Amino acid sequence: MGDELPWWAGLLLPLVLVALAAATASADAVLTARTAGAPARQALTLPLRDIGGLLVQQRRRTLAADVLLGRSGAFALLVAAVLASLATPLGRWPVADFSIGIVWFNAMEVVAWAAVWLVGWGANSAYGLVGGYRFIAQGLAYELPHMFALITAALGAGSLRVSDVAAAQGSLWFVVWMPAAFVGYLLSVPAMAFWGPFDHPVGADAAGGAAAELSGVDRLVFLGGRWLLLVSGAAFAVPLFLGGGAGPALPPWLWSLVKTLAVLAVLVWLKRRLPTVRMERYQEIAWVVLIPVTLVQALIVAVVVLVR
């Protein structure tokens, strides 16, 4: 059981998520600039300049758009990403040490399904609606492997409390004897954040998909929620499979940050190495490969837990 942080630490949580998201966005922009032969120093501040541009950009709307619905969806995506991280411990200290922390995380992640679809529907645009339904279809592909990965970690620890899962890895990290679950979870993180290579819901072939009609602050909130969801998912992999804050020399909270940045680096590399995967292809991969493999992994862990 972890040492719960005071209530005011919850106010700092969004700042930590934003800092990690900004670092990831800057690294991605620098790598893009280097690939294109552009100056890397200018690319380092590109995310900040994009934020400034969106803050002053005039909002636009389509004919007969449901503005309240669309803005509610974008805001819900942002809030869900922050709330999902409440149960993620920084070292030994979560903001909220829920007894069902793994269920809480999955519930907040499912909110993203409704949020993205609301944004696409509210725009009253064919492109936005196509993007929203693409994300729902993609969710049907990644959610079961994602859930099996969460269940496998919970089985290994015998608890749904995230701090208990991290503490159960004192002698051996779960990634060592649950590699299939770790890979399944790692692939689900960019999928639930509709981030490359699983960015088909906001693909250029649909003029930006769910985000096609967003501009100004509305677009900033939506894309901010997307980035925070990516960071939240990457951070949750640390207590699930990478031993939480365990490590030599450094304090536990710093090890949690280092491991989170390492997971984000892997996701950035994955985005740059693989082309966009269409949602029907991802469904095929999920149902033919990921679901059977993660299910077998869960069964193996269950047997090991029963016999030891």
Phi, psi and omega in degrees: 000130184278165176271111185290137178285158176296163187301327183290344177295334176297334178287334179275341184303312178301326180293320178296316179297318179296319179297316178294321178295319179296319178296319179294316180296320179294318178297319179295320179293321179295316179295322177296317180295319179296321178296323181274356181079016180270162179297127182289331183295320178292324181293335183299325181260008181301316178302320179294321178293324176296320178297315178299319179296320180289329180294328182259354181287140180286138177288142174233161180216154177275168181294131177061030178288146174270088187298316181299317181296313181297316181290326176297320179296315180296318180293321180297324178297317180295314182293319180299321180297319179289315182296327179299330184276356180301325183271358181275116182284141171262097191075247178257001192241104170273157174292318179224113183271071182294143175290341177239047185300324180293320177294320178301312180301314182295323179296318179293325178294324179293333177302329180300327178305306182295321184298311181294321179294321178297320178297315179294320181289318185296336182288344184054048183225140179298319181296314179297319181293321177299317179297320179297315179289330175298320181292322176299316178296321178293324178297323177296336179277316188270340190293317181294311174302323178299312180294319178297324178295317178297316180296321181298315178296319179295321177298316181298326181267342184070028183202152174262000178279127187296320180295328176291323178296317178295319181292332181289352182259025182299323182263331183207123178295145181297333180299335183287316183249008172228051186296323181295320178295320179296314180296317178299318178294316182299322178289333181284336183295306176294334179291318181285340175264010184038056183241150185310140005272013182251045183258025180300326178299338176239033185290153179293336180292343176244030177057031180103357174056234184300333181263009188301319186260009181272144178209165176060220182295326179300316179293322179297316180295317181295311180291328175297318176298322179297314180294318180293327177294322177297313180295318180299316178295319179294319180294327182289337177294336184293306177288337181286316190231342189248022173079010180063230182270013181290139179163159183279154169070303186281154175293155184303320182296325180288323176298322177299318179294317180298316180293322177297316178296325178295317178296318178297323178297320177297320180292323176296317178298317180299318179298322185277344182264336185244142175286168178301130180262119178296151188295330179288328175292319180295321176300318179298314179297318183295312186283333181270327186243300191294314182296310178300318183293314180291328177293316177297320177300317178297320179294319179298315180296320179299318179295316179299318180295322182290324186270345184276000000 
